[in-house]
């Protein structure tokens, strides 16, 4: 696998780990928003980004509704 693809998928994994955490710090939401933008830009550069465009709302849900894992059941 190409190094850039591997790096972008690792960043995506880190974002989902942060979003799905059972305990989270609300102060990290602005930096998580920036991570989402950068990571999705990397993914769109390497892969087709049409699939990931619908996932950008997850950080906003985290800020508004708090814990995500309880709503995904």
CHARMM-style PDB file with segment names, atoms N, HN, CA, C and O in Angstrom:
ATOM      1  N   UNK     1       0.849  -1.168   0.000  1.00  0.00      PROA
ATOM      2  CA  UNK     1       0.000   0.000   0.000  1.00  0.00      PROA
ATOM      3  C   UNK     1       0.900   1.238   0.000  1.00  0.00      PROA
ATOM      4  O   UNK     1       1.955   1.256   0.633  1.00  0.00      PROA
ATOM      5  N   UNK     2       0.473   2.238  -0.701  1.00  0.00      PROA
ATOM      6  HN  UNK     2      -0.385   2.223  -1.215  1.00  0.00      PROA
ATOM      7  CA  UNK     2       1.205   3.492  -0.765  1.00  0.00      PROA
ATOM      8  C   UNK     2       1.264   4.138   0.621  1.00  0.00      PROA
ATOM      9  O   UNK     2       0.321   4.023   1.403  1.00  0.00      PROA
ATOM     10  N   UNK     3       2.357   4.806   0.918  1.00  0.00      PROA
ATOM     11  HN  UNK     3       3.124   4.900   0.282  1.00  0.00      PROA
ATOM     12  CA  UNK     3       2.561   5.411   2.238  1.00  0.00      PROA
ATOM     13  C   UNK     3       1.518   6.486   2.530  1.00  0.00      PROA
ATOM     14  O   UNK     3       1.039   6.582   3.659  1.00  0.00      PROA
ATOM     15  N   UNK     4       1.161   7.289   1.540  1.00  0.00      PROA
ATOM     16  HN  UNK     4       1.550   7.211   0.623  1.00  0.00      PROA
ATOM     17  CA  UNK     4       0.167   8.345   1.758  1.00  0.00      PROA
ATOM     18  C   UNK     4      -1.213   7.768   2.041  1.00  0.00      PROA
ATOM     19  O   UNK     4      -1.945   8.297   2.877  1.00  0.00      PROA
ATOM     20  N   UNK     5      -1.570   6.699   1.362  1.00  0.00      PROA
ATOM     21  HN  UNK     5      -0.975   6.269   0.683  1.00  0.00      PROA
ATOM     22  CA  UNK     5      -2.856   6.042   1.621  1.00  0.00      PROA
ATOM     23  C   UNK     5      -2.858   5.454   3.025  1.00  0.00      PROA
ATOM     24  O   UNK     5      -3.839   5.584   3.757  1.00  0.00      PROA
ATOM     25  N   UNK     6      -1.775   4.818   3.393  1.00  0.00      PROA
ATOM     26  HN  UNK     6      -0.978   4.713   2.799  1.00  0.00      PROA
ATOM     27  CA  UNK     6      -1.663   4.227   4.720  1.00  0.00      PROA
ATOM     28  C   UNK     6      -1.772   5.303   5.800  1.00  0.00      PROA
ATOM     29  O   UNK     6      -2.462   5.099   6.799  1.00  0.00      PROA
ATOM     30  N   UNK     7      -1.118   6.420   5.621  1.00  0.00      PROA
ATOM     31  HN  UNK     7      -0.558   6.585   4.809  1.00  0.00      PROA
ATOM     32  CA  UNK     7      -1.161   7.513   6.583  1.00  0.00      PROA
ATOM     33  C   UNK     7      -2.560   8.100   6.701  1.00  0.00      PROA
ATOM     34  O   UNK     7      -3.023   8.377   7.808  1.00  0.00      PROA
ATOM     35  N   UNK     8      -3.236   8.290   5.578  1.00  0.00      PROA
ATOM     36  HN  UNK     8      -2.860   8.065   4.679  1.00  0.00      PROA
ATOM     37  CA  UNK     8      -4.590   8.854   5.621  1.00  0.00      PROA
ATOM     38  C   UNK     8      -5.571   7.906   6.291  1.00  0.00      PROA
ATOM     39  O   UNK     8      -6.462   8.357   7.010  1.00  0.00      PROA
ATOM     40  N   UNK     9      -5.428   6.605   6.072  1.00  0.00      PROA
ATOM     41  HN  UNK     9      -4.704   6.239   5.488  1.00  0.00      PROA
ATOM     42  CA  UNK     9      -6.305   5.648   6.738  1.00  0.00      PROA
ATOM     43  C   UNK     9      -6.013   5.552   8.235  1.00  0.00      PROA
ATOM     44  O   UNK     9      -6.925   5.329   9.030  1.00  0.00      PROA
ATOM     45  N   UNK    10      -4.762   5.717   8.618  1.00  0.00      PROA
ATOM     46  HN  UNK    10      -4.021   5.899   7.972  1.00  0.00      PROA
ATOM     47  CA  UNK    10      -4.432   5.744  10.043  1.00  0.00      PROA
ATOM     48  C   UNK    10      -5.028   6.976  10.722  1.00  0.00      PROA
ATOM     49  O   UNK    10      -5.505   6.892  11.854  1.00  0.00      PROA
ATOM     50  N   UNK    11      -5.002   8.110  10.041  1.00  0.00      PROA
ATOM     51  HN  UNK    11      -4.615   8.179   9.121  1.00  0.00      PROA
ATOM     52  CA  UNK    11      -5.614   9.326  10.586  1.00  0.00      PROA
ATOM     53  C   UNK    11      -7.123   9.174  10.698  1.00  0.00      PROA
ATOM     54  O   UNK    11      -7.725   9.635  11.668  1.00  0.00      PROA
ATOM     55  N   UNK    12      -7.735   8.532   9.714  1.00  0.00      PROA
ATOM     56  HN  UNK    12      -7.246   8.157   8.927  1.00  0.00      PROA
ATOM     57  CA  UNK    12      -9.178   8.279   9.765  1.00  0.00      PROA
ATOM     58  C   UNK    12      -9.522   7.369  10.936  1.00  0.00      PROA
ATOM     59  O   UNK    12     -10.533   7.577  11.608  1.00  0.00      PROA
ATOM     60  N   UNK    13      -8.700   6.375  11.182  1.00  0.00      PROA
ATOM     61  HN  UNK    13      -7.879   6.206  10.636  1.00  0.00      PROA
ATOM     62  CA  UNK    13      -8.904   5.488  12.314  1.00  0.00      PROA
ATOM     63  C   UNK    13      -8.826   6.256  13.628  1.00  0.00      PROA
ATOM     64  O   UNK    13      -9.634   6.030  14.529  1.00  0.00      PROA
ATOM     65  N   UNK    14      -7.861   7.159  13.742  1.00  0.00      PROA
ATOM     66  HN  UNK    14      -7.205   7.343  13.010  1.00  0.00      PROA
ATOM     67  CA  UNK    14      -7.715   7.954  14.957  1.00  0.00      PROA
ATOM     68  C   UNK    14      -8.931   8.848  15.180  1.00  0.00      PROA
ATOM     69  O   UNK    14      -9.360   9.036  16.319  1.00  0.00      PROA
ATOM     70  N   UNK    15      -9.490   9.401  14.100  1.00  0.00      PROA
ATOM     71  HN  UNK    15      -9.141   9.248  13.175  1.00  0.00      PROA
ATOM     72  CA  UNK    15     -10.682  10.240  14.221  1.00  0.00      PROA
ATOM     73  C   UNK    15     -11.851   9.425  14.742  1.00  0.00      PROA
ATOM     74  O   UNK    15     -12.562   9.866  15.645  1.00  0.00      PROA
ATOM     75  N   UNK    16     -12.058   8.234  14.181  1.00  0.00      PROA
ATOM     76  HN  UNK    16     -11.480   7.876  13.447  1.00  0.00      PROA
ATOM     77  CA  UNK    16     -13.169   7.413  14.642  1.00  0.00      PROA
ATOM     78  C   UNK    16     -12.961   6.928  16.071  1.00  0.00      PROA
ATOM     79  O   UNK    16     -13.928   6.781  16.818  1.00  0.00      PROA
ATOM     80  N   UNK    17     -11.733   6.682  16.456  1.00  0.00      PROA
ATOM     81  HN  UNK    17     -10.947   6.801  15.850  1.00  0.00      PROA
ATOM     82  CA  UNK    17     -11.460   6.317  17.860  1.00  0.00      PROA
ATOM     83  C   UNK    17     -11.818   7.464  18.789  1.00  0.00      PROA
ATOM     84  O   UNK    17     -12.373   7.239  19.864  1.00  0.00      PROA
ATOM     85  N   UNK    18     -11.509   8.685  18.392  1.00  0.00      PROA
ATOM     86  HN  UNK    18     -11.058   8.868  17.518  1.00  0.00      PROA
ATOM     87  CA  UNK    18     -11.858   9.842  19.215  1.00  0.00      PROA
ATOM     88  C   UNK    18     -13.356  10.088  19.252  1.00  0.00      PROA
ATOM     89  O   UNK    18     -13.900  10.436  20.301  1.00  0.00      PROA
ATOM     90  N   UNK    19     -14.026   9.914  18.130  1.00  0.00      PROA
ATOM     91  HN  UNK    19     -13.585   9.632  17.278  1.00  0.00      PROA
ATOM     92  CA  UNK    19     -15.464  10.150  18.070  1.00  0.00      PROA
ATOM     93  C   UNK    19     -16.226   9.101  18.876  1.00  0.00      PROA
ATOM     94  O   UNK    19     -17.211   9.420  19.541  1.00  0.00      PROA
ATOM     95  N   UNK    20     -15.775   7.864  18.818  1.00  0.00      PROA
ATOM     96  HN  UNK    20     -14.975   7.604  18.277  1.00  0.00      PROA
ATOM     97  CA  UNK    20     -16.495   6.761  19.451  1.00  0.00      PROA
ATOM     98  C   UNK    20     -16.059   6.496  20.889  1.00  0.00      PROA
ATOM     99  O   UNK    20     -16.508   5.521  21.493  1.00  0.00      PROA
ATOM    100  N   UNK    21     -15.207   7.329  21.442  1.00  0.00      PROA
ATOM    101  HN  UNK    21     -14.843   8.121  20.951  1.00  0.00      PROA
ATOM    102  CA  UNK    21     -14.735   7.108  22.806  1.00  0.00      PROA
ATOM    103  C   UNK    21     -15.892   7.244  23.801  1.00  0.00      PROA
ATOM    104  O   UNK    21     -16.811   8.039  23.602  1.00  0.00      PROA
ATOM    105  N   UNK    22     -15.827   6.465  24.859  1.00  0.00      PROA
ATOM    106  HN  UNK    22     -15.081   5.819  25.022  1.00  0.00      PROA
ATOM    107  CA  UNK    22     -16.864   6.539  25.882  1.00  0.00      PROA
ATOM    108  C   UNK    22     -16.685   7.762  26.775  1.00  0.00      PROA
ATOM    109  O   UNK    22     -17.651   8.249  27.362  1.00  0.00      PROA
ATOM    110  N   UNK    23     -15.472   8.253  26.877  1.00  0.00      PROA
ATOM    111  HN  UNK    23     -14.687   7.858  26.400  1.00  0.00      PROA
ATOM    112  CA  UNK    23     -15.174   9.461  27.644  1.00  0.00      PROA
ATOM    113  C   UNK    23     -14.407  10.397  26.723  1.00  0.00      PROA
ATOM    114  O   UNK    23     -13.439   9.981  26.087  1.00  0.00      PROA
ATOM    115  N   UNK    24     -14.824  11.654  26.644  1.00  0.00      PROA
ATOM    116  HN  UNK    24     -15.611  11.992  27.161  1.00  0.00      PROA
ATOM    117  CA  UNK    24     -14.156  12.590  25.760  1.00  0.00      PROA
ATOM    118  C   UNK    24     -14.121  13.965  26.404  1.00  0.00      PROA
ATOM    119  O   UNK    24     -14.913  14.274  27.294  1.00  0.00      PROA
ATOM    120  N   UNK    25     -13.200  14.772  25.944  1.00  0.00      PROA
ATOM    121  HN  UNK    25     -12.556  14.521  25.221  1.00  0.00      PROA
ATOM    122  CA  UNK    25     -13.007  16.119  26.459  1.00  0.00      PROA
ATOM    123  C   UNK    25     -13.618  17.107  25.476  1.00  0.00      PROA
ATOM    124  O   UNK    25     -13.188  17.151  24.323  1.00  0.00      PROA
ATOM    125  N   UNK    26     -14.602  17.903  25.884  1.00  0.00      PROA
ATOM    126  HN  UNK    26     -14.951  17.868  26.820  1.00  0.00      PROA
ATOM    127  CA  UNK    26     -15.207  18.873  24.958  1.00  0.00      PROA
ATOM    128  C   UNK    26     -14.221  19.904  24.424  1.00  0.00      PROA
ATOM    129  O   UNK    26     -14.463  20.505  23.378  1.00  0.00      PROA
ATOM    130  N   UNK    27     -13.126  20.115  25.121  1.00  0.00      PROA
ATOM    131  HN  UNK    27     -12.929  19.627  25.971  1.00  0.00      PROA
ATOM    132  CA  UNK    27     -12.126  21.083  24.644  1.00  0.00      PROA
ATOM    133  C   UNK    27     -11.399  20.580  23.406  1.00  0.00      PROA
ATOM    134  O   UNK    27     -10.766  21.372  22.707  1.00  0.00      PROA
ATOM    135  N   UNK    28     -11.473  19.286  23.118  1.00  0.00      PROA
ATOM    136  HN  UNK    28     -11.987  18.643  23.686  1.00  0.00      PROA
ATOM    137  CA  UNK    28     -10.795  18.720  21.951  1.00  0.00      PROA
ATOM    138  C   UNK    28     -11.612  18.805  20.662  1.00  0.00      PROA
ATOM    139  O   UNK    28     -11.109  18.454  19.595  1.00  0.00      PROA
ATOM    140  N   UNK    29     -12.864  19.264  20.743  1.00  0.00      PROA
ATOM    141  HN  UNK    29     -13.272  19.549  21.610  1.00  0.00      PROA
ATOM    142  CA  UNK    29     -13.726  19.304  19.561  1.00  0.00      PROA
ATOM    143  C   UNK    29     -13.167  20.211  18.463  1.00  0.00      PROA
ATOM    144  O   UNK    29     -13.183  19.799  17.303  1.00  0.00      PROA
ATOM    145  N   UNK    30     -12.673  21.421  18.754  1.00  0.00      PROA
ATOM    146  HN  UNK    30     -12.660  21.756  19.696  1.00  0.00      PROA
ATOM    147  CA  UNK    30     -12.117  22.238  17.656  1.00  0.00      PROA
ATOM    148  C   UNK    30     -10.915  21.590  16.958  1.00  0.00      PROA
ATOM    149  O   UNK    30     -10.795  21.666  15.736  1.00  0.00      PROA
ATOM    150  N   UNK    31     -10.042  20.964  17.716  1.00  0.00      PROA
ATOM    151  HN  UNK    31     -10.139  20.902  18.709  1.00  0.00      PROA
ATOM    152  CA  UNK    31      -8.902  20.304  17.065  1.00  0.00      PROA
ATOM    153  C   UNK    31      -9.346  19.068  16.295  1.00  0.00      PROA
ATOM    154  O   UNK    31      -8.744  18.720  15.280  1.00  0.00      PROA
ATOM    155  N   UNK    32     -10.391  18.407  16.770  1.00  0.00      PROA
ATOM    156  HN  UNK    32     -10.880  18.690  17.595  1.00  0.00      PROA
ATOM    157  CA  UNK    32     -10.925  17.250  16.049  1.00  0.00      PROA
ATOM    158  C   UNK    32     -11.551  17.688  14.736  1.00  0.00      PROA
ATOM    159  O   UNK    32     -11.439  16.985  13.732  1.00  0.00      PROA
ATOM    160  N   UNK    33     -12.211  18.845  14.730  1.00  0.00      PROA
ATOM    161  HN  UNK    33     -12.303  19.417  15.546  1.00  0.00      PROA
ATOM    162  CA  UNK    33     -12.763  19.382  13.474  1.00  0.00      PROA
ATOM    163  C   UNK    33     -11.651  19.627  12.462  1.00  0.00      PROA
ATOM    164  O   UNK    33     -11.802  19.297  11.286  1.00  0.00      PROA
ATOM    165  N   UNK    34     -10.542  20.199  12.905  1.00  0.00      PROA
ATOM    166  HN  UNK    34     -10.420  20.467  13.860  1.00  0.00      PROA
ATOM    167  CA  UNK    34      -9.422  20.441  12.012  1.00  0.00      PROA
ATOM    168  C   UNK    34      -8.832  19.133  11.500  1.00  0.00      PROA
ATOM    169  O   UNK    34      -8.463  19.031  10.330  1.00  0.00      PROA
ATOM    170  N   UNK    35      -8.741  18.130  12.377  1.00  0.00      PROA
ATOM    171  HN  UNK    35      -9.040  18.212  13.327  1.00  0.00      PROA
ATOM    172  CA  UNK    35      -8.229  16.822  11.961  1.00  0.00      PROA
ATOM    173  C   UNK    35      -9.118  16.189  10.899  1.00  0.00      PROA
ATOM    174  O   UNK    35      -8.623  15.555   9.967  1.00  0.00      PROA
ATOM    175  N   UNK    36     -10.431  16.360  11.041  1.00  0.00      PROA
ATOM    176  HN  UNK    36     -10.832  16.875  11.798  1.00  0.00      PROA
ATOM    177  CA  UNK    36     -11.364  15.797  10.062  1.00  0.00      PROA
ATOM    178  C   UNK    36     -11.152  16.450   8.700  1.00  0.00      PROA
ATOM    179  O   UNK    36     -11.118  15.760   7.680  1.00  0.00      PROA
ATOM    180  N   UNK    37     -11.010  17.755   8.675  1.00  0.00      PROA
ATOM    181  HN  UNK    37     -11.038  18.315   9.503  1.00  0.00      PROA
ATOM    182  CA  UNK    37     -10.828  18.459   7.409  1.00  0.00      PROA
ATOM    183  C   UNK    37      -9.523  18.028   6.736  1.00  0.00      PROA
ATOM    184  O   UNK    37      -9.502  17.750   5.537  1.00  0.00      PROA
ATOM    185  N   UNK    38      -8.453  17.974   7.500  1.00  0.00      PROA
ATOM    186  HN  UNK    38      -8.470  18.199   8.474  1.00  0.00      PROA
ATOM    187  CA  UNK    38      -7.152  17.597   6.938  1.00  0.00      PROA
ATOM    188  C   UNK    38      -7.173  16.146   6.457  1.00  0.00      PROA
ATOM    189  O   UNK    38      -6.678  15.841   5.372  1.00  0.00      PROA
ATOM    190  N   UNK    39      -7.743  15.259   7.261  1.00  0.00      PROA
ATOM    191  HN  UNK    39      -8.146  15.507   8.143  1.00  0.00      PROA
ATOM    192  CA  UNK    39      -7.764  13.841   6.904  1.00  0.00      PROA
ATOM    193  C   UNK    39      -8.621  13.590   5.667  1.00  0.00      PROA
ATOM    194  O   UNK    39      -8.223  12.830   4.784  1.00  0.00      PROA
ATOM    195  N   UNK    40      -9.790  14.219   5.594  1.00  0.00      PROA
ATOM    196  HN  UNK    40     -10.114  14.836   6.311  1.00  0.00      PROA
ATOM    197  CA  UNK    40     -10.626  14.015   4.420  1.00  0.00      PROA
ATOM    198  C   UNK    40      -9.996  14.623   3.173  1.00  0.00      PROA
ATOM    199  O   UNK    40     -10.211  14.126   2.068  1.00  0.00      PROA
ATOM    200  N   UNK    41      -9.225  15.685   3.336  1.00  0.00      PROA
ATOM    201  HN  UNK    41      -9.051  16.088   4.234  1.00  0.00      PROA
ATOM    202  CA  UNK    41      -8.487  16.231   2.193  1.00  0.00      PROA
ATOM    203  C   UNK    41      -7.433  15.244   1.712  1.00  0.00      PROA
ATOM    204  O   UNK    41      -7.238  15.062   0.510  1.00  0.00      PROA
ATOM    205  N   UNK    42      -6.754  14.607   2.667  1.00  0.00      PROA
ATOM    206  HN  UNK    42      -6.912  14.754   3.643  1.00  0.00      PROA
ATOM    207  CA  UNK    42      -5.762  13.585   2.298  1.00  0.00      PROA
ATOM    208  C   UNK    42      -6.426  12.411   1.591  1.00  0.00      PROA
ATOM    209  O   UNK    42      -5.895  11.889   0.610  1.00  0.00      PROA
ATOM    210  N   UNK    43      -7.582  11.999   2.087  1.00  0.00      PROA
ATOM    211  HN  UNK    43      -8.013  12.423   2.883  1.00  0.00      PROA
ATOM    212  CA  UNK    43      -8.288  10.869   1.478  1.00  0.00      PROA
ATOM    213  C   UNK    43      -8.768  11.223   0.085  1.00  0.00      PROA
ATOM    214  O   UNK    43      -8.658  10.410  -0.833  1.00  0.00      PROA
ATOM    215  N   UNK    44      -9.303  12.429  -0.088  1.00  0.00      PROA
ATOM    216  HN  UNK    44      -9.393  13.089   0.657  1.00  0.00      PROA
ATOM    217  CA  UNK    44      -9.758  12.840  -1.414  1.00  0.00      PROA
ATOM    218  C   UNK    44      -8.597  12.945  -2.394  1.00  0.00      PROA
ATOM    219  O   UNK    44      -8.779  12.743  -3.594  1.00  0.00      PROA
ATOM    220  N   UNK    45      -7.413  13.259  -1.894  1.00  0.00      PROA
ATOM    221  HN  UNK    45      -7.266  13.423  -0.919  1.00  0.00      PROA
ATOM    222  CA  UNK    45      -6.244  13.343  -2.761  1.00  0.00      PROA
ATOM    223  C   UNK    45      -5.840  11.963  -3.262  1.00  0.00      PROA
ATOM    224  O   UNK    45      -5.442  11.813  -4.418  1.00  0.00      PROA
ATOM    225  N   UNK    46      -5.938  10.959  -2.406  1.00  0.00      PROA
ATOM    226  HN  UNK    46      -6.262  11.081  -1.468  1.00  0.00      PROA
ATOM    227  CA  UNK    46      -5.483   9.608  -2.740  1.00  0.00      PROA
ATOM    228  C   UNK    46      -6.606   8.706  -3.267  1.00  0.00      PROA
ATOM    229  O   UNK    46      -6.380   7.889  -4.160  1.00  0.00      PROA
ATOM    230  N   UNK    47      -7.801   8.852  -2.721  1.00  0.00      PROA
ATOM    231  HN  UNK    47      -7.986   9.515  -1.996  1.00  0.00      PROA
ATOM    232  CA  UNK    47      -8.922   7.967  -3.060  1.00  0.00      PROA
ATOM    233  C   UNK    47     -10.113   8.813  -3.501  1.00  0.00      PROA
ATOM    234  O   UNK    47     -10.047  10.042  -3.487  1.00  0.00      PROA
ATOM    235  N   UNK    48     -11.185   8.163  -3.887  1.00  0.00      PROA
ATOM    236  HN  UNK    48     -11.239   7.165  -3.899  1.00  0.00      PROA
ATOM    237  CA  UNK    48     -12.419   8.868  -4.209  1.00  0.00      PROA
ATOM    238  C   UNK    48     -13.044   9.355  -2.911  1.00  0.00      PROA
ATOM    239  O   UNK    48     -13.316   8.555  -2.015  1.00  0.00      PROA
ATOM    240  N   UNK    49     -13.272  10.638  -2.803  1.00  0.00      PROA
ATOM    241  HN  UNK    49     -13.051  11.287  -3.531  1.00  0.00      PROA
ATOM    242  CA  UNK    49     -13.768  11.208  -1.558  1.00  0.00      PROA
ATOM    243  C   UNK    49     -15.271  11.257  -1.445  1.00  0.00      PROA
ATOM    244  O   UNK    49     -15.781  11.723  -0.425  1.00  0.00      PROA
ATOM    245  N   UNK    50     -16.014  10.797  -2.447  1.00  0.00      PROA
ATOM    246  HN  UNK    50     -15.600  10.419  -3.275  1.00  0.00      PROA
ATOM    247  CA  UNK    50     -17.469  10.884  -2.428  1.00  0.00      PROA
ATOM    248  C   UNK    50     -18.073  10.098  -1.267  1.00  0.00      PROA
ATOM    249  O   UNK    50     -19.103  10.500  -0.726  1.00  0.00      PROA
ATOM    250  N   UNK    51     -17.461   9.001  -0.880  1.00  0.00      PROA
ATOM    251  HN  UNK    51     -16.624   8.675  -1.319  1.00  0.00      PROA
ATOM    252  CA  UNK    51     -17.988   8.178   0.207  1.00  0.00      PROA
ATOM    253  C   UNK    51     -17.851   8.879   1.549  1.00  0.00      PROA
ATOM    254  O   UNK    51     -18.715   8.727   2.413  1.00  0.00      PROA
ATOM    255  N   UNK    52     -16.796   9.637   1.736  1.00  0.00      PROA
ATOM    256  HN  UNK    52     -16.095   9.761   1.034  1.00  0.00      PROA
ATOM    257  CA  UNK    52     -16.497  10.223   3.034  1.00  0.00      PROA
ATOM    258  C   UNK    52     -17.128  11.594   3.250  1.00  0.00      PROA
ATOM    259  O   UNK    52     -17.068  12.112   4.365  1.00  0.00      PROA
ATOM    260  N   UNK    53     -17.722  12.194   2.242  1.00  0.00      PROA
ATOM    261  HN  UNK    53     -17.771  11.773   1.336  1.00  0.00      PROA
ATOM    262  CA  UNK    53     -18.315  13.524   2.404  1.00  0.00      PROA
ATOM    263  C   UNK    53     -19.482  13.517   3.381  1.00  0.00      PROA
ATOM    264  O   UNK    53     -19.734  14.519   4.050  1.00  0.00      PROA
ATOM    265  N   UNK    54     -20.186  12.417   3.471  1.00  0.00      PROA
ATOM    266  HN  UNK    54     -19.982  11.603   2.928  1.00  0.00      PROA
ATOM    267  CA  UNK    54     -21.344  12.367   4.364  1.00  0.00      PROA
ATOM    268  C   UNK    54     -20.943  12.172   5.817  1.00  0.00      PROA
ATOM    269  O   UNK    54     -21.803  12.259   6.694  1.00  0.00      PROA
ATOM    270  N   UNK    55     -19.679  11.912   6.110  1.00  0.00      PROA
ATOM    271  HN  UNK    55     -18.980  11.841   5.398  1.00  0.00      PROA
ATOM    272  CA  UNK    55     -19.248  11.633   7.475  1.00  0.00      PROA
ATOM    273  C   UNK    55     -18.738  12.861   8.219  1.00  0.00      PROA
ATOM    274  O   UNK    55     -18.380  12.759   9.392  1.00  0.00      PROA
ATOM    275  N   UNK    56     -18.697  14.002   7.576  1.00  0.00      PROA
ATOM    276  HN  UNK    56     -18.987  14.085   6.622  1.00  0.00      PROA
ATOM    277  CA  UNK    56     -18.150  15.186   8.231  1.00  0.00      PROA
ATOM    278  C   UNK    56     -19.057  15.713   9.330  1.00  0.00      PROA
ATOM    279  O   UNK    56     -18.608  16.511  10.153  1.00  0.00      PROA
ATOM    280  N   UNK    57     -20.297  15.302   9.374  1.00  0.00      PROA
ATOM    281  HN  UNK    57     -20.661  14.653   8.706  1.00  0.00      PROA
ATOM    282  CA  UNK    57     -21.228  15.777  10.392  1.00  0.00      PROA
ATOM    283  C   UNK    57     -21.017  15.099  11.746  1.00  0.00      PROA
ATOM    284  O   UNK    57     -21.601  15.538  12.737  1.00  0.00      PROA
ATOM    285  N   UNK    58     -20.220  14.070  11.819  1.00  0.00      PROA
ATOM    286  HN  UNK    58     -19.745  13.714  11.015  1.00  0.00      PROA
ATOM    287  CA  UNK    58     -20.055  13.321  13.065  1.00  0.00      PROA
ATOM    288  C   UNK    58     -19.444  14.160  14.175  1.00  0.00      PROA
ATOM    289  O   UNK    58     -19.822  13.990  15.334  1.00  0.00      PROA
ATOM    290  N   UNK    59     -18.523  15.048  13.872  1.00  0.00      PROA
ATOM    291  HN  UNK    59     -18.216  15.186  12.931  1.00  0.00      PROA
ATOM    292  CA  UNK    59     -17.917  15.898  14.901  1.00  0.00      PROA
ATOM    293  C   UNK    59     -18.941  16.909  15.405  1.00  0.00      PROA
ATOM    294  O   UNK    59     -18.970  17.224  16.595  1.00  0.00      PROA
ATOM    295  N   UNK    60     -19.778  17.417  14.511  1.00  0.00      PROA
ATOM    296  HN  UNK    60     -19.755  17.161  13.544  1.00  0.00      PROA
ATOM    297  CA  UNK    60     -20.831  18.340  14.943  1.00  0.00      PROA
ATOM    298  C   UNK    60     -21.811  17.635  15.872  1.00  0.00      PROA
ATOM    299  O   UNK    60     -22.260  18.222  16.857  1.00  0.00      PROA
ATOM    300  N   UNK    61     -22.147  16.388  15.573  1.00  0.00      PROA
ATOM    301  HN  UNK    61     -21.782  15.911  14.774  1.00  0.00      PROA
ATOM    302  CA  UNK    61     -23.024  15.623  16.463  1.00  0.00      PROA
ATOM    303  C   UNK    61     -22.375  15.413  17.819  1.00  0.00      PROA
ATOM    304  O   UNK    61     -23.054  15.438  18.845  1.00  0.00      PROA
ATOM    305  N   UNK    62     -21.084  15.210  17.830  1.00  0.00      PROA
ATOM    306  HN  UNK    62     -20.532  15.190  16.996  1.00  0.00      PROA
ATOM    307  CA  UNK    62     -20.362  15.035  19.079  1.00  0.00      PROA
ATOM    308  C   UNK    62     -20.461  16.293  19.931  1.00  0.00      PROA
ATOM    309  O   UNK    62     -20.650  16.206  21.144  1.00  0.00      PROA
ATOM    310  N   UNK    63     -20.338  17.454  19.313  1.00  0.00      PROA
ATOM    311  HN  UNK    63     -20.185  17.525  18.327  1.00  0.00      PROA
ATOM    312  CA  UNK    63     -20.409  18.715  20.050  1.00  0.00      PROA
ATOM    313  C   UNK    63     -21.828  18.997  20.549  1.00  0.00      PROA
ATOM    314  O   UNK    63     -22.001  19.571  21.624  1.00  0.00      PROA
ATOM    315  N   UNK    64     -22.837  18.600  19.783  1.00  0.00      PROA
ATOM    316  HN  UNK    64     -22.696  18.134  18.909  1.00  0.00      PROA
ATOM    317  CA  UNK    64     -24.225  18.907  20.145  1.00  0.00      PROA
ATOM    318  C   UNK    64     -24.819  17.855  21.073  1.00  0.00      PROA
ATOM    319  O   UNK    64     -25.386  18.187  22.113  1.00  0.00      PROA
ATOM    320  N   UNK    65     -24.689  16.587  20.696  1.00  0.00      PROA
ATOM    321  HN  UNK    65     -24.229  16.317  19.851  1.00  0.00      PROA
ATOM    322  CA  UNK    65     -25.387  15.506  21.390  1.00  0.00      PROA
ATOM    323  C   UNK    65     -24.495  14.698  22.325  1.00  0.00      PROA
ATOM    324  O   UNK    65     -24.970  13.788  23.004  1.00  0.00      PROA
ATOM    325  N   UNK    66     -23.244  15.016  22.364  1.00  0.00      PROA
ATOM    326  HN  UNK    66     -22.858  15.755  21.813  1.00  0.00      PROA
ATOM    327  CA  UNK    66     -22.233  14.339  23.174  1.00  0.00      PROA
ATOM    328  C   UNK    66     -21.989  12.917  22.701  1.00  0.00      PROA
ATOM    329  O   UNK    66     -21.796  12.712  21.503  1.00  0.00      PROA
ATOM    330  N   UNK    67     -21.989  11.941  23.568  1.00  0.00      PROA
ATOM    331  HN  UNK    67     -22.147  12.107  24.541  1.00  0.00      PROA
ATOM    332  CA  UNK    67     -21.485  10.608  23.260  1.00  0.00      PROA
ATOM    333  C   UNK    67     -22.142   9.962  22.039  1.00  0.00      PROA
ATOM    334  O   UNK    67     -23.364   9.828  21.973  1.00  0.00      PROA
ATOM    335  N   UNK    68     -21.322   9.573  21.094  1.00  0.00      PROA
ATOM    336  HN  UNK    68     -20.329   9.682  21.148  1.00  0.00      PROA
ATOM    337  CA  UNK    68     -21.810   9.009  19.837  1.00  0.00      PROA
ATOM    338  C   UNK    68     -22.153   7.544  19.971  1.00  0.00      PROA
ATOM    339  O   UNK    68     -23.133   7.086  19.383  1.00  0.00      PROA
ATOM    340  N   UNK    69     -21.378   6.801  20.726  1.00  0.00      PROA
ATOM    341  HN  UNK    69     -20.583   7.173  21.205  1.00  0.00      PROA
ATOM    342  CA  UNK    69     -21.556   5.345  20.773  1.00  0.00      PROA
ATOM    343  C   UNK    69     -22.926   4.964  21.326  1.00  0.00      PROA
ATOM    344  O   UNK    69     -23.440   3.901  20.977  1.00  0.00      PROA
ATOM    345  N   UNK    70     -23.528   5.778  22.162  1.00  0.00      PROA
ATOM    346  HN  UNK    70     -23.110   6.642  22.445  1.00  0.00      PROA
ATOM    347  CA  UNK    70     -24.847   5.445  22.694  1.00  0.00      PROA
ATOM    348  C   UNK    70     -25.958   5.682  21.657  1.00  0.00      PROA
ATOM    349  O   UNK    70     -27.039   5.105  21.770  1.00  0.00      PROA
ATOM    350  N   UNK    71     -25.700   6.518  20.661  1.00  0.00      PROA
ATOM    351  HN  UNK    71     -24.822   6.987  20.570  1.00  0.00      PROA
ATOM    352  CA  UNK    71     -26.706   6.761  19.617  1.00  0.00      PROA
ATOM    353  C   UNK    71     -26.557   5.811  18.445  1.00  0.00      PROA
ATOM    354  O   UNK    71     -27.460   5.733  17.611  1.00  0.00      PROA
ATOM    355  N   UNK    72     -25.447   5.083  18.350  1.00  0.00      PROA
ATOM    356  HN  UNK    72     -24.714   5.146  19.027  1.00  0.00      PROA
ATOM    357  CA  UNK    72     -25.223   4.186  17.230  1.00  0.00      PROA
ATOM    358  C   UNK    72     -25.712   2.781  17.497  1.00  0.00      PROA
ATOM    359  O   UNK    72     -25.476   1.892  16.679  1.00  0.00      PROA
ATOM    360  N   UNK    73     -26.367   2.551  18.578  1.00  0.00      PROA
ATOM    361  HN  UNK    73     -26.559   3.273  19.243  1.00  0.00      PROA
ATOM    362  CA  UNK    73     -26.830   1.185  18.892  1.00  0.00      PROA
ATOM    363  C   UNK    73     -27.967   0.775  18.004  1.00  0.00      PROA
ATOM    364  OT1 UNK    73     -28.477  -0.338  18.128  1.00  0.00      PROA
TER     365      UNK     73
END
